[in-house]
């Protein structure tokens, strides 16, 4: 299970918006990211860079898997794992019950 994020969604969205709005004020995008990351107290500019890239993907400006697609894949993987466990149980059941029938009665 993934740990909860240290940063609320509102802070992430605001920081991404700030970087997008201030890109033109800086020579490089990385300078804008570093500057904005220090303002709201984001400890790692790399985190902000990842949020920015994901926002660009979600907005269609960059290719990649959107947030919705990632969530869907995660849910499908979880469902797949549950179905595999159920299949393993069903495969083991006949052997268990056959062994139960082969035991002599103790009356």
Phi and psi in radians as a Rosetta constraint file:
Dihedral C 1 N 2 CA 2 C 2 CIRCULARHARMONIC -1.328 0.35
Dihedral N 2 CA 2 C 2 N 3 CIRCULARHARMONIC 2.560 0.35
Dihedral C 2 N 3 CA 3 C 3 CIRCULARHARMONIC -1.343 0.35
Dihedral N 3 CA 3 C 3 N 4 CIRCULARHARMONIC 2.639 0.35
Dihedral C 3 N 4 CA 4 C 4 CIRCULARHARMONIC -1.159 0.35
Dihedral N 4 CA 4 C 4 N 5 CIRCULARHARMONIC 2.636 0.35
Dihedral C 4 N 5 CA 5 C 5 CIRCULARHARMONIC -1.202 0.35
Dihedral N 5 CA 5 C 5 N 6 CIRCULARHARMONIC 2.528 0.35
Dihedral C 5 N 6 CA 6 C 6 CIRCULARHARMONIC -1.269 0.35
Dihedral N 6 CA 6 C 6 N 7 CIRCULARHARMONIC -0.387 0.35
Dihedral C 6 N 7 CA 7 C 7 CIRCULARHARMONIC -1.973 0.35
Dihedral N 7 CA 7 C 7 N 8 CIRCULARHARMONIC 2.286 0.35
Dihedral C 7 N 8 CA 8 C 8 CIRCULARHARMONIC -1.155 0.35
Dihedral N 8 CA 8 C 8 N 9 CIRCULARHARMONIC 2.734 0.35
Dihedral C 8 N 9 CA 9 C 9 CIRCULARHARMONIC -1.032 0.35
Dihedral N 9 CA 9 C 9 N 10 CIRCULARHARMONIC -0.684 0.35
Dihedral C 9 N 10 CA 10 C 10 CIRCULARHARMONIC -1.075 0.35
Dihedral N 10 CA 10 C 10 N 11 CIRCULARHARMONIC -0.713 0.35
Dihedral C 10 N 11 CA 11 C 11 CIRCULARHARMONIC -1.133 0.35
Dihedral N 11 CA 11 C 11 N 12 CIRCULARHARMONIC -0.749 0.35
Dihedral C 11 N 12 CA 12 C 12 CIRCULARHARMONIC -1.042 0.35
Dihedral N 12 CA 12 C 12 N 13 CIRCULARHARMONIC -0.863 0.35
Dihedral C 12 N 13 CA 13 C 13 CIRCULARHARMONIC -1.079 0.35
Dihedral N 13 CA 13 C 13 N 14 CIRCULARHARMONIC -0.737 0.35
Dihedral C 13 N 14 CA 14 C 14 CIRCULARHARMONIC -1.120 0.35
Dihedral N 14 CA 14 C 14 N 15 CIRCULARHARMONIC -0.736 0.35
Dihedral C 14 N 15 CA 15 C 15 CIRCULARHARMONIC -1.134 0.35
Dihedral N 15 CA 15 C 15 N 16 CIRCULARHARMONIC -0.732 0.35
Dihedral C 15 N 16 CA 16 C 16 CIRCULARHARMONIC -1.101 0.35
Dihedral N 16 CA 16 C 16 N 17 CIRCULARHARMONIC -0.756 0.35
Dihedral C 16 N 17 CA 17 C 17 CIRCULARHARMONIC -1.066 0.35
Dihedral N 17 CA 17 C 17 N 18 CIRCULARHARMONIC -0.727 0.35
Dihedral C 17 N 18 CA 18 C 18 CIRCULARHARMONIC -1.098 0.35
Dihedral N 18 CA 18 C 18 N 19 CIRCULARHARMONIC -0.709 0.35
Dihedral C 18 N 19 CA 19 C 19 CIRCULARHARMONIC -1.145 0.35
Dihedral N 19 CA 19 C 19 N 20 CIRCULARHARMONIC -0.783 0.35
Dihedral C 19 N 20 CA 20 C 20 CIRCULARHARMONIC -1.089 0.35
Dihedral N 20 CA 20 C 20 N 21 CIRCULARHARMONIC -0.660 0.35
Dihedral C 20 N 21 CA 21 C 21 CIRCULARHARMONIC -1.313 0.35
Dihedral N 21 CA 21 C 21 N 22 CIRCULARHARMONIC -0.493 0.35
Dihedral C 21 N 22 CA 22 C 22 CIRCULARHARMONIC -1.812 0.35
Dihedral N 22 CA 22 C 22 N 23 CIRCULARHARMONIC 0.113 0.35
Dihedral C 22 N 23 CA 23 C 23 CIRCULARHARMONIC -0.974 0.35
Dihedral N 23 CA 23 C 23 N 24 CIRCULARHARMONIC -0.723 0.35
Dihedral C 23 N 24 CA 24 C 24 CIRCULARHARMONIC -1.208 0.35
Dihedral N 24 CA 24 C 24 N 25 CIRCULARHARMONIC -0.341 0.35
Dihedral C 24 N 25 CA 25 C 25 CIRCULARHARMONIC -1.385 0.35
Dihedral N 25 CA 25 C 25 N 26 CIRCULARHARMONIC -0.205 0.35
Dihedral C 25 N 26 CA 26 C 26 CIRCULARHARMONIC -2.072 0.35
Dihedral N 26 CA 26 C 26 N 27 CIRCULARHARMONIC 2.738 0.35
Dihedral C 26 N 27 CA 27 C 27 CIRCULARHARMONIC -1.202 0.35
Dihedral N 27 CA 27 C 27 N 28 CIRCULARHARMONIC -0.730 0.35
Dihedral C 27 N 28 CA 28 C 28 CIRCULARHARMONIC -2.209 0.35
Dihedral N 28 CA 28 C 28 N 29 CIRCULARHARMONIC 2.705 0.35
Dihedral C 28 N 29 CA 29 C 29 CIRCULARHARMONIC -1.097 0.35
Dihedral N 29 CA 29 C 29 N 30 CIRCULARHARMONIC -0.622 0.35
Dihedral C 29 N 30 CA 30 C 30 CIRCULARHARMONIC -1.103 0.35
Dihedral N 30 CA 30 C 30 N 31 CIRCULARHARMONIC -0.592 0.35
Dihedral C 30 N 31 CA 31 C 31 CIRCULARHARMONIC -1.171 0.35
Dihedral N 31 CA 31 C 31 N 32 CIRCULARHARMONIC -0.695 0.35
Dihedral C 31 N 32 CA 32 C 32 CIRCULARHARMONIC -1.125 0.35
Dihedral N 32 CA 32 C 32 N 33 CIRCULARHARMONIC -0.720 0.35
Dihedral C 32 N 33 CA 33 C 33 CIRCULARHARMONIC -1.110 0.35
Dihedral N 33 CA 33 C 33 N 34 CIRCULARHARMONIC -0.798 0.35
Dihedral C 33 N 34 CA 34 C 34 CIRCULARHARMONIC -1.091 0.35
Dihedral N 34 CA 34 C 34 N 35 CIRCULARHARMONIC -0.725 0.35
Dihedral C 34 N 35 CA 35 C 35 CIRCULARHARMONIC -1.153 0.35
Dihedral N 35 CA 35 C 35 N 36 CIRCULARHARMONIC -0.811 0.35
Dihedral C 35 N 36 CA 36 C 36 CIRCULARHARMONIC -1.214 0.35
Dihedral N 36 CA 36 C 36 N 37 CIRCULARHARMONIC -0.639 0.35
Dihedral C 36 N 37 CA 37 C 37 CIRCULARHARMONIC -1.077 0.35
Dihedral N 37 CA 37 C 37 N 38 CIRCULARHARMONIC -0.601 0.35
Dihedral C 37 N 38 CA 38 C 38 CIRCULARHARMONIC -1.306 0.35
Dihedral N 38 CA 38 C 38 N 39 CIRCULARHARMONIC -0.448 0.35
Dihedral C 38 N 39 CA 39 C 39 CIRCULARHARMONIC -1.217 0.35
Dihedral N 39 CA 39 C 39 N 40 CIRCULARHARMONIC -0.976 0.35
Dihedral C 39 N 40 CA 40 C 40 CIRCULARHARMONIC -1.445 0.35
Dihedral N 40 CA 40 C 40 N 41 CIRCULARHARMONIC 0.066 0.35
Dihedral C 40 N 41 CA 41 C 41 CIRCULARHARMONIC 1.577 0.35
Dihedral N 41 CA 41 C 41 N 42 CIRCULARHARMONIC 0.418 0.35
Dihedral C 41 N 42 CA 42 C 42 CIRCULARHARMONIC -1.365 0.35
Dihedral N 42 CA 42 C 42 N 43 CIRCULARHARMONIC 2.119 0.35
Dihedral C 42 N 43 CA 43 C 43 CIRCULARHARMONIC -1.284 0.35
Dihedral N 43 CA 43 C 43 N 44 CIRCULARHARMONIC -0.465 0.35
Dihedral C 43 N 44 CA 44 C 44 CIRCULARHARMONIC -2.157 0.35
Dihedral N 44 CA 44 C 44 N 45 CIRCULARHARMONIC 2.045 0.35
Dihedral C 44 N 45 CA 45 C 45 CIRCULARHARMONIC -1.062 0.35
Dihedral N 45 CA 45 C 45 N 46 CIRCULARHARMONIC -0.462 0.35
Dihedral C 45 N 46 CA 46 C 46 CIRCULARHARMONIC -1.096 0.35
Dihedral N 46 CA 46 C 46 N 47 CIRCULARHARMONIC -0.653 0.35
Dihedral C 46 N 47 CA 47 C 47 CIRCULARHARMONIC -1.065 0.35
Dihedral N 47 CA 47 C 47 N 48 CIRCULARHARMONIC -0.807 0.35
Dihedral C 47 N 48 CA 48 C 48 CIRCULARHARMONIC -1.105 0.35
Dihedral N 48 CA 48 C 48 N 49 CIRCULARHARMONIC -0.687 0.35
Dihedral C 48 N 49 CA 49 C 49 CIRCULARHARMONIC -1.071 0.35
Dihedral N 49 CA 49 C 49 N 50 CIRCULARHARMONIC -0.729 0.35
Dihedral C 49 N 50 CA 50 C 50 CIRCULARHARMONIC -1.133 0.35
Dihedral N 50 CA 50 C 50 N 51 CIRCULARHARMONIC -0.736 0.35
Dihedral C 50 N 51 CA 51 C 51 CIRCULARHARMONIC -1.087 0.35
Dihedral N 51 CA 51 C 51 N 52 CIRCULARHARMONIC -0.691 0.35
Dihedral C 51 N 52 CA 52 C 52 CIRCULARHARMONIC -1.110 0.35
Dihedral N 52 CA 52 C 52 N 53 CIRCULARHARMONIC -0.801 0.35
Dihedral C 52 N 53 CA 53 C 53 CIRCULARHARMONIC -1.071 0.35
Dihedral N 53 CA 53 C 53 N 54 CIRCULARHARMONIC -0.737 0.35
Dihedral C 53 N 54 CA 54 C 54 CIRCULARHARMONIC -1.166 0.35
Dihedral N 54 CA 54 C 54 N 55 CIRCULARHARMONIC -0.657 0.35
Dihedral C 54 N 55 CA 55 C 55 CIRCULARHARMONIC -1.128 0.35
Dihedral N 55 CA 55 C 55 N 56 CIRCULARHARMONIC -0.654 0.35
Dihedral C 55 N 56 CA 56 C 56 CIRCULARHARMONIC -1.153 0.35
Dihedral N 56 CA 56 C 56 N 57 CIRCULARHARMONIC -0.682 0.35
Dihedral C 56 N 57 CA 57 C 57 CIRCULARHARMONIC -1.151 0.35
Dihedral N 57 CA 57 C 57 N 58 CIRCULARHARMONIC -0.804 0.35
Dihedral C 57 N 58 CA 58 C 58 CIRCULARHARMONIC -1.107 0.35
Dihedral N 58 CA 58 C 58 N 59 CIRCULARHARMONIC -0.559 0.35
Dihedral C 58 N 59 CA 59 C 59 CIRCULARHARMONIC -1.444 0.35
Dihedral N 59 CA 59 C 59 N 60 CIRCULARHARMONIC -0.125 0.35
Dihedral C 59 N 60 CA 60 C 60 CIRCULARHARMONIC 1.543 0.35
Dihedral N 60 CA 60 C 60 N 61 CIRCULARHARMONIC 0.056 0.35
Dihedral C 60 N 61 CA 61 C 61 CIRCULARHARMONIC -1.422 0.35
Dihedral N 61 CA 61 C 61 N 62 CIRCULARHARMONIC -0.245 0.35
Dihedral C 61 N 62 CA 62 C 62 CIRCULARHARMONIC -2.460 0.35
Dihedral N 62 CA 62 C 62 N 63 CIRCULARHARMONIC 2.596 0.35
Dihedral C 62 N 63 CA 63 C 63 CIRCULARHARMONIC -1.459 0.35
Dihedral N 63 CA 63 C 63 N 64 CIRCULARHARMONIC 2.660 0.35
Dihedral C 63 N 64 CA 64 C 64 CIRCULARHARMONIC 2.567 0.35
Dihedral N 64 CA 64 C 64 N 65 CIRCULARHARMONIC -3.081 0.35
Dihedral C 64 N 65 CA 65 C 65 CIRCULARHARMONIC -1.481 0.35
Dihedral N 65 CA 65 C 65 N 66 CIRCULARHARMONIC 2.246 0.35
Dihedral C 65 N 66 CA 66 C 66 CIRCULARHARMONIC -1.296 0.35
Dihedral N 66 CA 66 C 66 N 67 CIRCULARHARMONIC 2.931 0.35
Dihedral C 66 N 67 CA 67 C 67 CIRCULARHARMONIC -1.041 0.35
Dihedral N 67 CA 67 C 67 N 68 CIRCULARHARMONIC -0.699 0.35
Dihedral C 67 N 68 CA 68 C 68 CIRCULARHARMONIC -1.132 0.35
Dihedral N 68 CA 68 C 68 N 69 CIRCULARHARMONIC -0.723 0.35
Dihedral C 68 N 69 CA 69 C 69 CIRCULARHARMONIC -1.134 0.35
Dihedral N 69 CA 69 C 69 N 70 CIRCULARHARMONIC -0.701 0.35
Dihedral C 69 N 70 CA 70 C 70 CIRCULARHARMONIC -1.110 0.35
Dihedral N 70 CA 70 C 70 N 71 CIRCULARHARMONIC -0.742 0.35
Dihedral C 70 N 71 CA 71 C 71 CIRCULARHARMONIC -1.132 0.35
Dihedral N 71 CA 71 C 71 N 72 CIRCULARHARMONIC -0.701 0.35
Dihedral C 71 N 72 CA 72 C 72 CIRCULARHARMONIC -1.139 0.35
Dihedral N 72 CA 72 C 72 N 73 CIRCULARHARMONIC -0.761 0.35
Dihedral C 72 N 73 CA 73 C 73 CIRCULARHARMONIC -1.081 0.35
Dihedral N 73 CA 73 C 73 N 74 CIRCULARHARMONIC -0.740 0.35
Dihedral C 73 N 74 CA 74 C 74 CIRCULARHARMONIC -1.072 0.35
Dihedral N 74 CA 74 C 74 N 75 CIRCULARHARMONIC -0.781 0.35
Dihedral C 74 N 75 CA 75 C 75 CIRCULARHARMONIC -1.127 0.35
Dihedral N 75 CA 75 C 75 N 76 CIRCULARHARMONIC -0.706 0.35
Dihedral C 75 N 76 CA 76 C 76 CIRCULARHARMONIC -1.168 0.35
Dihedral N 76 CA 76 C 76 N 77 CIRCULARHARMONIC -0.655 0.35
Dihedral C 76 N 77 CA 77 C 77 CIRCULARHARMONIC -1.127 0.35
Dihedral N 77 CA 77 C 77 N 78 CIRCULARHARMONIC -0.702 0.35
Dihedral C 77 N 78 CA 78 C 78 CIRCULARHARMONIC -1.114 0.35
Dihedral N 78 CA 78 C 78 N 79 CIRCULARHARMONIC -0.793 0.35
Dihedral C 78 N 79 CA 79 C 79 CIRCULARHARMONIC -1.095 0.35
Dihedral N 79 CA 79 C 79 N 80 CIRCULARHARMONIC -0.716 0.35
Dihedral C 79 N 80 CA 80 C 80 CIRCULARHARMONIC -1.059 0.35
Dihedral N 80 CA 80 C 80 N 81 CIRCULARHARMONIC -0.746 0.35
Dihedral C 80 N 81 CA 81 C 81 CIRCULARHARMONIC -1.119 0.35
Dihedral N 81 CA 81 C 81 N 82 CIRCULARHARMONIC -0.713 0.35
Dihedral C 81 N 82 CA 82 C 82 CIRCULARHARMONIC -1.109 0.35
Dihedral N 82 CA 82 C 82 N 83 CIRCULARHARMONIC -0.731 0.35
Dihedral C 82 N 83 CA 83 C 83 CIRCULARHARMONIC -1.168 0.35
Dihedral N 83 CA 83 C 83 N 84 CIRCULARHARMONIC -0.644 0.35
Dihedral C 83 N 84 CA 84 C 84 CIRCULARHARMONIC -1.107 0.35
Dihedral N 84 CA 84 C 84 N 85 CIRCULARHARMONIC -0.742 0.35
Dihedral C 84 N 85 CA 85 C 85 CIRCULARHARMONIC -1.089 0.35
Dihedral N 85 CA 85 C 85 N 86 CIRCULARHARMONIC -0.755 0.35
Dihedral C 85 N 86 CA 86 C 86 CIRCULARHARMONIC -1.084 0.35
Dihedral N 86 CA 86 C 86 N 87 CIRCULARHARMONIC -0.728 0.35
Dihedral C 86 N 87 CA 87 C 87 CIRCULARHARMONIC -1.100 0.35
Dihedral N 87 CA 87 C 87 N 88 CIRCULARHARMONIC -0.728 0.35
Dihedral C 87 N 88 CA 88 C 88 CIRCULARHARMONIC -1.077 0.35
Dihedral N 88 CA 88 C 88 N 89 CIRCULARHARMONIC -0.699 0.35
Dihedral C 88 N 89 CA 89 C 89 CIRCULARHARMONIC -1.137 0.35
Dihedral N 89 CA 89 C 89 N 90 CIRCULARHARMONIC -0.776 0.35
Dihedral C 89 N 90 CA 90 C 90 CIRCULARHARMONIC -1.160 0.35
Dihedral N 90 CA 90 C 90 N 91 CIRCULARHARMONIC -0.564 0.35
Dihedral C 90 N 91 CA 91 C 91 CIRCULARHARMONIC -1.230 0.35
Dihedral N 91 CA 91 C 91 N 92 CIRCULARHARMONIC -0.603 0.35
Dihedral C 91 N 92 CA 92 C 92 CIRCULARHARMONIC -1.400 0.35
Dihedral N 92 CA 92 C 92 N 93 CIRCULARHARMONIC -0.385 0.35
Dihedral C 92 N 93 CA 93 C 93 CIRCULARHARMONIC -1.055 0.35
Dihedral N 93 CA 93 C 93 N 94 CIRCULARHARMONIC -0.814 0.35
Dihedral C 93 N 94 CA 94 C 94 CIRCULARHARMONIC -1.039 0.35
Dihedral N 94 CA 94 C 94 N 95 CIRCULARHARMONIC -0.698 0.35
Dihedral C 94 N 95 CA 95 C 95 CIRCULARHARMONIC -1.134 0.35
Dihedral N 95 CA 95 C 95 N 96 CIRCULARHARMONIC -0.693 0.35
Dihedral C 95 N 96 CA 96 C 96 CIRCULARHARMONIC -1.115 0.35
Dihedral N 96 CA 96 C 96 N 97 CIRCULARHARMONIC -0.824 0.35
Dihedral C 96 N 97 CA 97 C 97 CIRCULARHARMONIC -1.253 0.35
Dihedral N 97 CA 97 C 97 N 98 CIRCULARHARMONIC -0.567 0.35
Dihedral C 97 N 98 CA 98 C 98 CIRCULARHARMONIC -1.137 0.35
Dihedral N 98 CA 98 C 98 N 99 CIRCULARHARMONIC -0.702 0.35
Dihedral C 98 N 99 CA 99 C 99 CIRCULARHARMONIC -1.146 0.35
Dihedral N 99 CA 99 C 99 N 100 CIRCULARHARMONIC -0.601 0.35
Dihedral C 99 N 100 CA 100 C 100 CIRCULARHARMONIC -1.152 0.35
Dihedral N 100 CA 100 C 100 N 101 CIRCULARHARMONIC -0.662 0.35
Dihedral C 100 N 101 CA 101 C 101 CIRCULARHARMONIC -1.269 0.35
Dihedral N 101 CA 101 C 101 N 102 CIRCULARHARMONIC -0.507 0.35
Dihedral C 101 N 102 CA 102 C 102 CIRCULARHARMONIC -1.360 0.35
Dihedral N 102 CA 102 C 102 N 103 CIRCULARHARMONIC -0.264 0.35
Dihedral C 102 N 103 CA 103 C 103 CIRCULARHARMONIC -1.277 0.35
Dihedral N 103 CA 103 C 103 N 104 CIRCULARHARMONIC 2.439 0.35
Dihedral C 103 N 104 CA 104 C 104 CIRCULARHARMONIC -1.260 0.35
Dihedral N 104 CA 104 C 104 N 105 CIRCULARHARMONIC 2.571 0.35
Dihedral C 104 N 105 CA 105 C 105 CIRCULARHARMONIC -1.257 0.35
Dihedral N 105 CA 105 C 105 N 106 CIRCULARHARMONIC 2.519 0.35
Dihedral C 105 N 106 CA 106 C 106 CIRCULARHARMONIC -1.992 0.35
Dihedral N 106 CA 106 C 106 N 107 CIRCULARHARMONIC 1.240 0.35
